[in-house]
Amino acid sequence: DQVHFDLVKLPHHGSDRNVDDDFFEKVIADHYVISGDGRHHNPEIDTFKMLFKARKEDGKSYTLHLTYPPEDLRRYPTDELEKLFDEAADDGARFRLRYPEDGASSMTIPLA
């Protein structure tokens, strides 16, 4: 069974040790918030791969809200992340990326 939410904040800053394929297949959202700042490589590349794989089948649009833009992630493979985003989009993933505005310490997520 699947459950749908307007918004899901990924656990533990997007660590791949706190989600699995089954999570993303069962928990569907219009908006996913990922708050990792790059420490310990969170959010993990594999977390995004699991999400893209699970959501590929439904064909619906969703938004990824990263609380740090890739260029601000410390000690993080930003080239690999941006390549993954490009590949997922080329493969038909229907996601949109959002980041806080320059210099902002918070972001608003419109749910309506």
MOPAC internal coordinates of N, CA, C and O (Angstrom, degrees):
PM7 1SCF
backbone

  N    0.0000 0     0.00 0     0.00 0    0    0    0
  C    1.4463 1     0.00 0     0.00 0    1    0    0
  C    1.5224 1   110.41 1     0.00 0    2    1    0
  O    1.2310 1   121.48 1   -33.70 1    3    2    1
  N    1.3277 1   114.78 1   146.30 1    3    2    1
  C    1.4615 1   121.09 1   176.62 1    5    3    2
  C    1.5148 1   109.72 1  -107.22 1    6    5    3
  O    1.2310 1   121.88 1   -27.63 1    7    6    5
  N    1.3212 1   114.00 1   152.37 1    7    6    5
  C    1.4512 1   120.69 1   172.72 1    9    7    6
  C    1.5313 1   106.64 1  -126.92 1   10    9    7
  O    1.2310 1   121.01 1   -40.66 1   11   10    9
  N    1.3247 1   115.67 1   139.34 1   11   10    9
  C    1.4579 1   121.00 1  -177.57 1   13   11   10
  C    1.5211 1   109.80 1  -112.73 1   14   13   11
  O    1.2310 1   121.21 1   -45.10 1   15   14   13
  N    1.3339 1   115.30 1   134.90 1   15   14   13
  C    1.4619 1   122.05 1   176.11 1   17   15   14
  C    1.5218 1   108.46 1  -126.29 1   18   17   15
  O    1.2310 1   121.32 1   -26.59 1   19   18   17
  N    1.3169 1   115.09 1   153.41 1   19   18   17
  C    1.4615 1   118.86 1   171.73 1   21   19   18
  C    1.5210 1   109.50 1   -65.68 1   22   21   19
  O    1.2310 1   120.68 1   136.49 1   23   22   21
  N    1.3521 1   116.30 1   -43.51 1   23   22   21
  C    1.4535 1   121.24 1  -174.66 1   25   23   22
  C    1.5285 1   110.31 1  -141.12 1   26   25   23
  O    1.2310 1   120.91 1   -42.63 1   27   26   25
  N    1.3282 1   115.86 1   137.37 1   27   26   25
  C    1.4636 1   122.25 1   173.57 1   29   27   26
  C    1.5156 1   107.63 1  -129.45 1   30   29   27
  O    1.2310 1   120.78 1   -52.64 1   31   30   29
  N    1.3347 1   116.11 1   127.36 1   31   30   29
  C    1.4572 1   121.76 1   173.14 1   33   31   30
  C    1.5186 1   105.76 1   -93.96 1   34   33   31
  O    1.2310 1   120.45 1   -61.01 1   35   34   33
  N    1.3379 1   116.74 1   118.99 1   35   34   33
  C    1.4585 1   119.60 1  -176.94 1   37   35   34
  C    1.5246 1   110.65 1   -65.89 1   38   37   35
  O    1.2310 1   120.79 1   -40.30 1   39   38   37
  N    1.3320 1   116.09 1   139.70 1   39   38   37
  C    1.4583 1   119.39 1  -178.73 1   41   39   38
  C    1.5266 1   112.58 1   -68.22 1   42   41   39
  O    1.2310 1   121.75 1   -26.51 1   43   42   41
  N    1.3122 1   114.26 1   153.49 1   43   42   41
  C    1.4677 1   124.77 1   173.79 1   45   43   42
  C    1.5256 1   113.34 1    44.30 1   46   45   43
  O    1.2310 1   120.83 1  -129.40 1   47   46   45
  N    1.3214 1   116.02 1    50.60 1   47   46   45
  C    1.4619 1   123.32 1   172.80 1   49   47   46
  C    1.5245 1   113.66 1    59.62 1   50   49   47
  O    1.2310 1   120.43 1  -154.50 1   51   50   49
  N    1.3357 1   116.78 1    25.50 1   51   50   49
  C    1.4618 1   119.95 1   178.71 1   53   51   50
  C    1.5132 1   113.80 1    84.98 1   54   53   51
  O    1.2310 1   120.00 1  -158.68 1   55   54   53
  N    1.3269 1   117.61 1    21.32 1   55   54   53
  C    1.4647 1   121.11 1   177.38 1   57   55   54
  C    1.5230 1   110.21 1   -65.29 1   58   57   55
  O    1.2310 1   120.51 1   -40.60 1   59   58   57
  N    1.3252 1   116.63 1   139.40 1   59   58   57
  C    1.4647 1   120.08 1   177.65 1   61   59   58
  C    1.5241 1   111.77 1   -77.34 1   62   61   59
  O    1.2310 1   119.82 1   176.94 1   63   62   61
  N    1.3141 1   117.94 1    -3.06 1   63   62   61
  C    1.4600 1   121.11 1   176.95 1   65   63   62
  C    1.5316 1   111.84 1   -89.60 1   66   65   63
  O    1.2310 1   120.51 1   177.63 1   67   66   65
  N    1.3160 1   116.63 1    -2.37 1   67   66   65
  C    1.4583 1   120.32 1  -178.30 1   69   67   66
  C    1.5228 1   113.17 1  -118.09 1   70   69   67
  O    1.2310 1   120.31 1  -177.34 1   71   70   69
  N    1.3120 1   117.00 1     2.66 1   71   70   69
  C    1.4703 1   122.83 1   174.83 1   73   71   70
  C    1.5276 1   107.62 1  -140.82 1   74   73   71
  O    1.2310 1   121.25 1   -14.60 1   75   74   73
  N    1.3156 1   115.21 1   165.40 1   75   74   73
  C    1.4596 1   120.42 1   174.77 1   77   75   74
  C    1.5256 1   108.31 1  -148.28 1   78   77   75
  O    1.2310 1   120.68 1    -1.84 1   79   78   77
  N    1.3222 1   116.31 1   178.16 1   79   78   77
  C    1.4734 1   119.93 1  -179.54 1   81   79   78
  C    1.5233 1   110.96 1   -54.93 1   82   81   79
  O    1.2310 1   120.56 1   137.70 1   83   82   81
  N    1.3244 1   116.54 1   -42.30 1   83   82   81
  C    1.4557 1   121.76 1  -178.11 1   85   83   82
  C    1.5288 1   111.59 1   -60.08 1   86   85   83
  O    1.2310 1   120.34 1   140.04 1   87   86   85
  N    1.3319 1   116.95 1   -39.96 1   87   86   85
  C    1.4669 1   120.69 1   178.00 1   89   87   86
  C    1.5241 1   110.33 1   -56.40 1   90   89   87
  O    1.2310 1   120.51 1   128.83 1   91   90   89
  N    1.3305 1   116.63 1   -51.17 1   91   90   89
  C    1.4592 1   119.90 1  -176.09 1   93   91   90
  C    1.5203 1   112.59 1   -72.02 1   94   93   91
  O    1.2310 1   119.85 1   155.99 1   95   94   93
  N    1.3223 1   117.89 1   -24.01 1   95   94   93
  C    1.4601 1   120.14 1   175.91 1   97   95   94
  C    1.5223 1   111.53 1   -75.56 1   98   97   95
  O    1.2310 1   120.48 1   150.04 1   99   98   97
  N    1.3302 1   116.69 1   -29.96 1   99   98   97
  C    1.4640 1   120.89 1  -176.60 1  101   99   98
  C    1.5259 1   113.81 1   -97.41 1  102  101   99
  O    1.2310 1   119.94 1   150.84 1  103  102  101
  N    1.3189 1   117.71 1   -29.16 1  103  102  101
  C    1.4615 1   121.73 1  -177.84 1  105  103  102
  C    1.5218 1   108.10 1  -107.97 1  106  105  103
  O    1.2310 1   121.05 1   -75.33 1  107  106  105
  N    1.3120 1   115.60 1   104.67 1  107  106  105
  C    1.4667 1   123.10 1  -176.73 1  109  107  106
  C    1.5230 1   108.40 1  -106.97 1  110  109  107
  O    1.2310 1   121.01 1   -41.42 1  111  110  109
  N    1.3313 1   115.68 1   138.58 1  111  110  109
  C    1.4654 1   119.06 1   179.80 1  113  111  110
  C    1.5182 1   110.46 1  -141.03 1  114  113  111
  O    1.2310 1   121.53 1   -23.33 1  115  114  113
  N    1.3183 1   114.68 1   156.67 1  115  114  113
  C    1.4589 1   120.92 1   172.68 1  117  115  114
  C    1.5201 1   110.26 1   -80.60 1  118  117  115
  O    1.2310 1   120.87 1   151.39 1  119  118  117
  N    1.3398 1   115.95 1   -28.61 1  119  118  117
  C    1.4549 1   122.39 1  -177.32 1  121  119  118
  C    1.5268 1   108.87 1  -135.04 1  122  121  119
  O    1.2310 1   120.88 1   -48.50 1  123  122  121
  N    1.3247 1   115.92 1   131.50 1  123  122  121
  C    1.4630 1   122.19 1   174.42 1  125  123  122
  C    1.5171 1   107.86 1  -117.76 1  126  125  123
  O    1.2310 1   120.34 1   -51.86 1  127  126  125
  N    1.3392 1   116.96 1   128.14 1  127  126  125
  C    1.4566 1   121.77 1   178.28 1  129  127  126
  C    1.5238 1   108.03 1  -105.71 1  130  129  127
  O    1.2310 1   121.01 1   -51.65 1  131  130  129
  N    1.3236 1   115.68 1   128.35 1  131  130  129
  C    1.4561 1   122.36 1  -179.91 1  133  131  130
  C    1.5269 1   106.85 1  -124.34 1  134  133  131
  O    1.2310 1   120.66 1   -63.30 1  135  134  133
  N    1.3349 1   116.34 1   116.70 1  135  134  133
  C    1.4560 1   119.67 1  -171.46 1  137  135  134
  C    1.5255 1   114.35 1  -105.93 1  138  137  135
  O    1.2310 1   119.38 1  -166.39 1  139  138  137
  N    1.3039 1   118.79 1    13.61 1  139  138  137
  C    1.4586 1   120.10 1   179.55 1  141  139  138
  C    1.5126 1   112.60 1   -67.82 1  142  141  139
  O    1.2310 1   120.95 1   -36.91 1  143  142  141
  N    1.3303 1   115.78 1   143.09 1  143  142  141
  C    1.4662 1   120.86 1   179.94 1  145  143  142
  C    1.5202 1   112.37 1  -106.64 1  146  145  143
  O    1.2310 1   120.06 1  -167.29 1  147  146  145
  N    1.3250 1   117.49 1    12.71 1  147  146  145
  C    1.4529 1   121.57 1   178.48 1  149  147  146
  C    1.5128 1   114.36 1    98.90 1  150  149  147
  O    1.2310 1   119.99 1   164.19 1  151  150  149
  N    1.3171 1   117.62 1   -15.81 1  151  150  149
  C    1.4619 1   119.15 1   177.03 1  153  151  150
  C    1.5144 1   109.09 1   -64.45 1  154  153  151
  O    1.2310 1   120.88 1   -40.80 1  155  154  153
  N    1.2911 1   115.92 1   139.20 1  155  154  153
  C    1.4686 1   122.33 1  -179.04 1  157  155  154
  C    1.5254 1   111.32 1    56.93 1  158  157  155
  O    1.2310 1   121.00 1  -154.94 1  159  158  157
  N    1.3256 1   115.69 1    25.06 1  159  158  157
  C    1.4705 1   123.96 1   179.70 1  161  159  158
  C    1.5194 1   113.45 1    62.24 1  162  161  159
  O    1.2310 1   120.60 1  -153.25 1  163  162  161
  N    1.3281 1   116.45 1    26.75 1  163  162  161
  C    1.4630 1   120.28 1   175.97 1  165  163  162
  C    1.5148 1   109.60 1   -96.37 1  166  165  163
  O    1.2310 1   119.95 1   -48.82 1  167  166  165
  N    1.3217 1   117.70 1   131.18 1  167  166  165
  C    1.4528 1   127.32 1     6.41 1  169  167  166
  C    1.5266 1   111.45 1   -76.59 1  170  169  167
  O    1.2310 1   121.26 1   -34.06 1  171  170  169
  N    1.3106 1   115.19 1   145.94 1  171  170  169
  C    1.4596 1   121.54 1  -177.83 1  173  171  170
  C    1.5297 1   111.24 1   -76.72 1  174  173  171
  O    1.2310 1   121.13 1   -37.35 1  175  174  173
  N    1.3086 1   115.45 1   142.65 1  175  174  173
  C    1.4677 1   121.44 1   175.42 1  177  175  174
  C    1.5321 1   109.83 1   -57.09 1  178  177  175
  O    1.2310 1   120.37 1   138.36 1  179  178  177
  N    1.3384 1   116.89 1   -41.64 1  179  178  177
  C    1.4645 1   120.12 1  -178.56 1  181  179  178
  C    1.5255 1   112.87 1   -64.26 1  182  181  179
  O    1.2310 1   120.00 1   151.64 1  183  182  181
  N    1.3259 1   117.61 1   -28.36 1  183  182  181
  C    1.4664 1   120.15 1   176.05 1  185  183  182
  C    1.5258 1   110.10 1   -63.18 1  186  185  183
  O    1.2310 1   120.77 1   134.13 1  187  186  185
  N    1.3329 1   116.13 1   -45.87 1  187  186  185
  C    1.4677 1   119.32 1   177.17 1  189  187  186
  C    1.5214 1   111.30 1   -63.27 1  190  189  187
  O    1.2310 1   119.97 1   140.90 1  191  190  189
  N    1.3207 1   117.67 1   -39.10 1  191  190  189
  C    1.4712 1   120.77 1   179.13 1  193  191  190
  C    1.5279 1   110.76 1   -60.63 1  194  193  191
  O    1.2310 1   120.59 1   136.74 1  195  194  193
  N    1.3456 1   116.48 1   -43.26 1  195  194  193
  C    1.4698 1   119.98 1   178.82 1  197  195  194
  C    1.5249 1   110.59 1   -63.17 1  198  197  195
  O    1.2310 1   120.43 1   137.16 1  199  198  197
  N    1.3201 1   116.77 1   -42.84 1  199  198  197
  C    1.4617 1   121.14 1   179.97 1  201  199  198
  C    1.5232 1   110.56 1   -63.17 1  202  201  199
  O    1.2310 1   120.14 1   130.86 1  203  202  201
  N    1.3221 1   117.34 1   -49.14 1  203  202  201
  C    1.4672 1   120.54 1  -179.21 1  205  203  202
  C    1.5246 1   111.08 1   -61.18 1  206  205  203
  O    1.2310 1   120.13 1   139.00 1  207  206  205
  N    1.3133 1   117.35 1   -41.00 1  207  206  205
  C    1.4699 1   121.54 1   179.51 1  209  207  206
  C    1.5284 1   110.62 1   -62.17 1  210  209  207
  O    1.2310 1   120.50 1   132.61 1  211  210  209
  N    1.3206 1   116.65 1   -47.39 1  211  210  209
  C    1.4666 1   120.40 1  -177.92 1  213  211  210
  C    1.5199 1   112.01 1   -66.83 1  214  213  211
  O    1.2310 1   120.27 1   140.25 1  215  214  213
  N    1.3121 1   117.10 1   -39.75 1  215  214  213
  C    1.4588 1   120.19 1  -175.85 1  217  215  214
  C    1.5210 1   112.95 1   -82.67 1  218  217  215
  O    1.2310 1   119.62 1   166.30 1  219  218  217
  N    1.3123 1   118.33 1   -13.70 1  219  218  217
  C    1.4675 1   121.26 1   179.45 1  221  219  218
  C    1.5219 1   111.42 1   -59.16 1  222  221  219
  O    1.2310 1   120.87 1   143.21 1  223  222  221
  N    1.3116 1   115.94 1   -36.79 1  223  222  221
  C    1.4617 1   120.65 1  -175.72 1  225  223  222
  C    1.5223 1   113.40 1   -68.85 1  226  225  223
  O    1.2310 1   119.75 1   145.27 1  227  226  225
  N    1.3352 1   118.09 1   -34.73 1  227  226  225
  C    1.4659 1   118.32 1  -174.04 1  229  227  226
  C    1.5273 1   113.35 1   -83.39 1  230  229  227
  O    1.2310 1   119.92 1   159.67 1  231  230  229
  N    1.3239 1   117.76 1   -20.33 1  231  230  229
  C    1.4623 1   121.04 1   176.05 1  233  231  230
  C    1.5152 1   115.80 1    69.02 1  234  233  231
  O    1.2310 1   119.97 1  -171.76 1  235  234  233
  N    1.3313 1   117.66 1     8.24 1  235  234  233
  C    1.4608 1   120.60 1  -179.45 1  237  235  234
  C    1.5257 1   110.38 1   -90.83 1  238  237  235
  O    1.2310 1   121.07 1   -25.95 1  239  238  237
  N    1.3140 1   115.55 1   154.05 1  239  238  237
  C    1.4586 1   121.76 1   179.34 1  241  239  238
  C    1.5269 1   110.66 1   -80.38 1  242  241  239
  O    1.2310 1   121.25 1   -29.86 1  243  242  241
  N    1.3114 1   115.21 1   150.14 1  243  242  241
  C    1.4576 1   121.86 1   176.44 1  245  243  242
  C    1.5251 1   108.09 1  -153.43 1  246  245  243
  O    1.2310 1   121.12 1   -14.66 1  247  246  245
  N    1.3285 1   115.47 1   165.34 1  247  246  245
  C    1.4601 1   120.65 1  -177.41 1  249  247  246
  C    1.5171 1   109.97 1  -121.27 1  250  249  247
  O    1.2310 1   121.20 1   -44.75 1  251  250  249
  N    1.3304 1   115.30 1   135.25 1  251  250  249
  C    1.4655 1   122.49 1   173.33 1  253  251  250
  C    1.5209 1   107.25 1  -101.29 1  254  253  251
  O    1.2310 1   120.50 1   -58.62 1  255  254  253
  N    1.3094 1   116.66 1   121.38 1  255  254  253
  C    1.4541 1   122.47 1   178.91 1  257  255  254
  C    1.5217 1   107.83 1  -106.55 1  258  257  255
  O    1.2310 1   120.57 1   -74.82 1  259  258  257
  N    1.3134 1   116.52 1   105.18 1  259  258  257
  C    1.4564 1   121.20 1   177.51 1  261  259  258
  C    1.5202 1   107.46 1   -94.34 1  262  261  259
  O    1.2310 1   120.28 1   -51.65 1  263  262  261
  N    1.3181 1   117.08 1   128.35 1  263  262  261
  C    1.4579 1   119.08 1  -177.85 1  265  263  262
  C    1.5216 1   112.07 1   -78.08 1  266  265  263
  O    1.2310 1   120.60 1   170.97 1  267  266  265
  N    1.3325 1   116.46 1    -9.03 1  267  266  265
  C    1.4717 1   122.25 1   173.64 1  269  267  266
  C    1.5226 1   107.09 1  -132.17 1  270  269  267
  O    1.2310 1   119.40 1   -50.18 1  271  270  269
  N    1.3282 1   118.75 1   129.82 1  271  270  269
  C    1.4678 1   118.98 1   174.59 1  273  271  270
  C    1.5257 1   109.09 1   -67.80 1  274  273  271
  O    1.2310 1   119.78 1   -28.73 1  275  274  273
  N    1.3379 1   118.03 1   151.27 1  275  274  273
  C    1.4684 1   120.22 1  -176.81 1  277  275  274
  C    1.5264 1   114.18 1   -50.27 1  278  277  275
  O    1.2310 1   119.97 1   142.59 1  279  278  277
  N    1.3237 1   117.67 1   -37.41 1  279  278  277
  C    1.4653 1   118.72 1  -177.89 1  281  279  278
  C    1.5315 1   112.53 1   -69.62 1  282  281  279
  O    1.2310 1   119.48 1   165.81 1  283  282  281
  N    1.3228 1   118.61 1   -14.19 1  283  282  281
  C    1.4589 1   121.77 1   178.38 1  285  283  282
  C    1.5322 1   113.16 1   -98.05 1  286  285  283
  O    1.2310 1   120.53 1   176.46 1  287  286  285
  N    1.3179 1   116.59 1    -3.54 1  287  286  285
  C    1.4586 1   119.11 1  -178.76 1  289  287  286
  C    1.5233 1   109.43 1   -75.64 1  290  289  287
  O    1.2310 1   121.04 1   -57.37 1  291  290  289
  N    1.2986 1   115.62 1   122.63 1  291  290  289
  C    1.4602 1   121.13 1  -178.95 1  293  291  290
  C    1.5247 1   110.70 1   -77.85 1  294  293  291
  O    1.2310 1   121.08 1   -40.18 1  295  294  293
  N    1.3253 1   115.54 1   139.82 1  295  294  293
  C    1.4684 1   121.62 1   176.08 1  297  295  294
  C    1.5272 1   111.00 1    47.08 1  298  297  295
  O    1.2310 1   120.71 1  -128.68 1  299  298  297
  N    1.2983 1   116.26 1    51.32 1  299  298  297
  C    1.4631 1   120.48 1  -174.60 1  301  299  298
  C    1.5150 1   109.70 1  -131.33 1  302  301  299
  O    1.2310 1   120.29 1   -36.12 1  303  302  301
  N    1.3321 1   117.05 1   143.88 1  303  302  301
  C    1.4788 1   119.93 1   178.40 1  305  303  302
  C    1.5248 1   111.85 1   -77.55 1  306  305  303
  O    1.2310 1   120.61 1  -107.98 1  307  306  305
  N    1.3326 1   116.44 1    72.02 1  307  306  305
  C    1.4641 1   120.16 1  -174.82 1  309  307  306
  C    1.5205 1   112.38 1   -62.49 1  310  309  307
  O    1.2310 1   120.04 1   145.44 1  311  310  309
  N    1.3358 1   117.53 1   -34.56 1  311  310  309
  C    1.4714 1   119.27 1   177.70 1  313  311  310
  C    1.5174 1   110.41 1   -61.81 1  314  313  311
  O    1.2310 1   120.59 1   137.65 1  315  314  313
  N    1.3231 1   116.48 1   -42.35 1  315  314  313
  C    1.4630 1   120.98 1   179.18 1  317  315  314
  C    1.5269 1   110.96 1   -64.91 1  318  317  315
  O    1.2310 1   120.27 1   139.25 1  319  318  317
  N    1.3250 1   117.09 1   -40.75 1  319  318  317
  C    1.4605 1   120.96 1   179.23 1  321  319  318
  C    1.5261 1   110.97 1   -65.09 1  322  321  319
  O    1.2310 1   120.15 1   133.47 1  323  322  321
  N    1.3051 1   117.31 1   -46.53 1  323  322  321
  C    1.4624 1   119.89 1  -179.78 1  325  323  322
  C    1.5302 1   111.05 1   -65.37 1  326  325  323
  O    1.2310 1   120.05 1   143.97 1  327  326  325
  N    1.3215 1   117.51 1   -36.03 1  327  326  325
  C    1.4644 1   120.93 1   175.64 1  329  327  326
  C    1.5279 1   110.01 1   -63.64 1  330  329  327
  O    1.2310 1   120.53 1   137.22 1  331  330  329
  N    1.3394 1   116.60 1   -42.78 1  331  330  329
  C    1.4644 1   120.40 1   178.26 1  333  331  330
  C    1.5243 1   110.80 1   -61.26 1  334  333  331
  O    1.2310 1   119.98 1   135.41 1  335  334  333
  N    1.3389 1   117.65 1   -44.59 1  335  334  333
  C    1.4628 1   120.54 1   178.56 1  337  335  334
  C    1.5268 1   110.56 1   -59.96 1  338  337  335
  O    1.2310 1   120.17 1   136.09 1  339  338  337
  N    1.3263 1   117.29 1   -43.91 1  339  338  337
  C    1.4671 1   121.19 1   178.86 1  341  339  338
  C    1.5221 1   111.20 1   -62.49 1  342  341  339
  O    1.2310 1   120.40 1   134.73 1  343  342  341
  N    1.3288 1   116.85 1   -45.27 1  343  342  341
  C    1.4675 1   121.07 1  -179.82 1  345  343  342
  C    1.5233 1   111.42 1   -64.25 1  346  345  343
  O    1.2310 1   120.41 1   138.53 1  347  346  345
  N    1.3200 1   116.83 1   -41.47 1  347  346  345
  C    1.4659 1   120.40 1   179.65 1  349  347  346
  C    1.5277 1   110.65 1   -63.79 1  350  349  347
  O    1.2310 1   120.51 1   137.55 1  351  350  349
  N    1.3222 1   116.64 1   -42.45 1  351  350  349
  C    1.4681 1   120.39 1   178.15 1  353  351  350
  C    1.5265 1   110.34 1   -64.36 1  354  353  351
  O    1.2310 1   120.28 1   137.23 1  355  354  353
  N    1.3247 1   117.06 1   -42.77 1  355  354  353
  C    1.4690 1   120.99 1   178.12 1  357  355  354
  C    1.5228 1   111.19 1   -63.20 1  358  357  355
  O    1.2310 1   120.51 1   150.53 1  359  358  357
  N    1.3483 1   116.63 1   -29.47 1  359  358  357
  C    1.4552 1   122.00 1  -178.74 1  361  359  358
  C    1.5290 1   112.29 1   -85.53 1  362  361  359
  O    1.2310 1   120.37 1  -178.59 1  363  362  361
  N    1.3292 1   116.90 1     1.41 1  363  362  361
  C    1.4562 1   120.36 1   175.12 1  365  363  362
  C    1.5134 1   115.85 1   103.02 1  366  365  363
  O    1.2310 1   119.69 1  -177.35 1  367  366  365
  N    1.3382 1   118.20 1     2.65 1  367  366  365
  C    1.4649 1   119.44 1   176.84 1  369  367  366
  C    1.5221 1   108.58 1   -61.86 1  370  369  367
  O    1.2310 1   120.92 1   -46.20 1  371  370  369
  N    1.3166 1   115.84 1   133.80 1  371  370  369
  C    1.4717 1   120.61 1  -175.02 1  373  371  370
  C    1.5224 1   110.60 1  -105.82 1  374  373  371
  O    1.2310 1   120.61 1  -117.86 1  375  374  373
  N    1.3173 1   116.43 1    62.14 1  375  374  373
  C    1.4527 1   121.20 1  -178.68 1  377  375  374
  C    1.5204 1   110.80 1  -113.34 1  378  377  375
  O    1.2310 1   122.13 1   -21.50 1  379  378  377
  N    1.2989 1   113.53 1   158.50 1  379  378  377
  C    1.4519 1   122.10 1   174.19 1  381  379  378
  C    1.5252 1   107.20 1  -123.86 1  382  381  379
  O    1.2310 1   120.18 1   -38.80 1  383  382  381
  N    1.3069 1   117.27 1   141.20 1  383  382  381
  C    1.4592 1   122.07 1   178.20 1  385  383  382
  C    1.5176 1   110.37 1  -100.99 1  386  385  383
  O    1.2310 1   120.80 1   -43.11 1  387  386  385
  N    1.3190 1   116.07 1   136.89 1  387  386  385
  C    1.4617 1   121.34 1   174.23 1  389  387  386
  C    1.5106 1   109.04 1  -133.07 1  390  389  387
  O    1.2310 1   121.20 1   -35.24 1  391  390  389
  N    1.3219 1   115.32 1   144.76 1  391  390  389
  C    1.4550 1   123.76 1   177.67 1  393  391  390
  C    1.5240 1   108.08 1  -133.35 1  394  393  391
  O    1.2310 1   120.33 1   -16.37 1  395  394  393
  N    1.3336 1   116.97 1   163.63 1  395  394  393
  C    1.4705 1   118.05 1   173.17 1  397  395  394
  C    1.5287 1   109.62 1   -62.93 1  398  397  395
  O    1.2310 1   120.80 1   -28.59 1  399  398  397
  N    1.2881 1   116.08 1   151.41 1  399  398  397
  C    1.4642 1   120.39 1   176.19 1  401  399  398
  C    1.5196 1   108.63 1   -64.16 1  402  401  399
  O    1.2310 1   120.08 1   -24.65 1  403  402  401
  N    1.3138 1   117.46 1   155.35 1  403  402  401
  C    1.4649 1   121.71 1   179.95 1  405  403  402
  C    1.5249 1   111.13 1   -49.96 1  406  405  403
  O    1.2310 1   121.13 1   -53.78 1  407  406  405
  N    1.3206 1   115.44 1   126.22 1  407  406  405
  C    1.4562 1   120.92 1   177.10 1  409  407  406
  C    1.5144 1   115.39 1    79.87 1  410  409  407
  O    1.2310 1   119.63 1   173.81 1  411  410  409
  N    1.3279 1   118.31 1    -6.19 1  411  410  409
  C    1.4627 1   121.21 1  -178.10 1  413  411  410
  C    1.5280 1   110.53 1   -77.33 1  414  413  411
  O    1.2310 1   120.56 1   -35.89 1  415  414  413
  N    1.3181 1   116.54 1   144.11 1  415  414  413
  C    1.4527 1   121.25 1   177.68 1  417  415  414
  C    1.5278 1   111.62 1  -100.81 1  418  417  415
  O    1.2310 1   120.47 1  -176.27 1  419  418  417
  N    1.3237 1   116.71 1     3.73 1  419  418  417
  C    1.4571 1   120.91 1   178.68 1  421  419  418
  C    1.5326 1   108.40 1  -153.56 1  422  421  419
  O    1.2310 1   121.40 1    -7.63 1  423  422  421
  N    1.3232 1   114.94 1   172.37 1  423  422  421
  C    1.4561 1   119.78 1   176.21 1  425  423  422
  C    1.5253 1   109.06 1  -144.69 1  426  425  423
  O    1.2310 1   121.53 1   -28.59 1  427  426  425
  N    1.3114 1   114.67 1   151.41 1  427  426  425
  C    1.4627 1   121.53 1   177.38 1  429  427  426
  C    1.5107 1   107.61 1  -104.57 1  430  429  427
  O    1.2310 1   120.89 1   -44.35 1  431  430  429
  N    1.3289 1   115.91 1   135.65 1  431  430  429
  C    1.4588 1   120.93 1   179.44 1  433  431  430
  C    1.5276 1   108.08 1  -114.93 1  434  433  431
  O    1.2310 1   120.24 1   -71.61 1  435  434  433
  N    1.3270 1   117.15 1   108.39 1  435  434  433
  C    1.4571 1   120.21 1  -179.82 1  437  435  434
  C    1.5260 1   110.56 1   -74.76 1  438  437  435
  O    1.2310 1   120.69 1   -55.46 1  439  438  437
  N    1.3187 1   116.28 1   124.54 1  439  438  437
  C    1.4657 1   120.67 1  -178.06 1  441  439  438
  C    1.5237 1   112.68 1  -104.01 1  442  441  439
  O    1.2310 1   120.11 1   172.72 1  443  442  441
  N    1.2939 1   117.40 1    -7.28 1  443  442  441
  C    1.4653 1   119.45 1  -178.31 1  445  443  442
  C    1.5111 1   111.03 1   -95.84 1  446  445  443
  O    1.2310 1   120.10 1   180.00 1  447  446  445

